[in-house]
Amino acid sequence: MQNLIRTVVLLLAASLIAGCSYFGVYKRDIPQGNLITQEMVSELELGMSREQVAYVMGTPLLEAPFSSDQWDYVFYLDQAYGDTVEKRLTLTFDNDRLVDIAKSGDMDSDIELDQDQGPGPAVEGAGEGMATPRIGPSAI
């Protein structure tokens, strides 16, 4: 009887340990920063004003702390079951005109961010004719 109890406890412990390692933990892609696409970069031209650059690229993630003549657009994607993607675009201005474009990372490949999957409310406007849950005072 004692051997049977030991065997059952041992099998139960082994199945719990194996069960924890058998099923993986749910992961999602984690994008951070400004999304930088090839189309956006190709629209940039030397001599553009700050307003034109902001219209094409959006507001920068970083501005140089001691000089507002440099804007940095940084994008970092930690893929759930893959590698990480890093892109950096540094734009330098002189007299409110774009004078230099420095690129770092793979600017040629665009990244598809799928916002329709995963837990949580649907992205507003994600599907036509679908009711989108609203969060905020108007939902109450």
N, C-alpha and C positions, 0 to 999 in steps of 0.2 A: 504494500500500500504506500509506503514511504517513497519507494522508487517511482511509483506512478505519479505521485504529487511532484516530485523533483522533475520528472520528465515533462509533465504538463507545464510547470513554471518555466523550465528551460525553453520549451517550444514557444510558449507565449512571449517570453522576453526576446527570443530570436526573431519571431515574426514582427514584433513591435519595432525592433531595431531595423530590420529589413524593410518594413513598411515605410519608415521615415525616409530612407534613402531611395526607395523605389519611386515614390511620387515626388516630382519636382515642385518647387515653389513657383507660384505664378509670378511672372516678370513682365514688365512693359518697357517699351522704348521711352527713354527720358531725354527729350530735346530741351536744350537751354540756350538762351541768347537770341540773336537775330538770325532768322532763316535767310541764307544767302543762296540765291539761285544763279545759274549761268546767264539767264535772261536779264536779271537785274545788273549783273556785272558788265554785260555787253552794252547796256544802255548808258553806262558812265562814260563821260568824255572829259578830257582836260579842258579847263576853262568854264565848267559849269558853276553856277552859283550854289551857295549852301542850300537855298530853298529848292532848287532843282534836284540836288543830290538827296535831300530829305524826302522829296516826292517819290523818287525812284527807290531808295533804299529804306526809307523810314528813319526814325530817330536812332542815333547810334547807342550802342550799349555802353560805351566808354568815351569820355572826352578827356583829353590830357589835363591833369589837374592844374598845371601852371601856365598852360597856353591852350586857348580854345581853337588853335589852328590844326588840330589833329583829331580825327574821329576814328574810332575803332569799332568795327562790326565783328563780333565773335559768335560762332555757332559751334555747339558741342552736342553730339548725339551719342548717348550710351545705349546701344542696341541691346535688347533683352537677352537674346541668345546669340549675339555676334560681337563684332568689334566695336570700336568707338570711331566716330567721325569728327574731325576737327577742321574748321575753316576759320580763317581770320583775314579781314580786309581792313587795311589801314589807309585812310584818306587824309591827305595833307592839303591845307588851304593856305593861300597867301592873298591878302586883300579880298577876302570872301570869295575867292575863285579856286577851284580844284586844280592843284599843280602836280600832285603825285598820287599814284595808286599802287600800293604794295599788297601782294596777295600771298597767302600762306595756306597750304592745304590743297585738296583736290577740288578746284572750282569747276571743272568740266562735268562732274557727275552731279546730277540733281537728286535730291532726296525726297522720297514720297513719305509724307507723314499721314498715316491713316488715323483719323480722329473719330471714325465711326465705330470702332471696336473698343471693347473693354467696358468695365463697370462705370456707372455714373450716368448722368443725363446726356442725352444726345446733343450734338453740336447744333446750335441754332442755324436753321436753314439747311441742314444736312440732307433731308429728303423732301421731295415735293409731295404735298398732300398729306404729310405725316404730322401728327400733333407733336410739337416739341415742348417738353416740360420746361416751365419757367421757374426760376428761383429768384426770390426777392419779394418786395412788397406787393407787386402786382399779382403774385401767385396766391396770396392769402385771401 
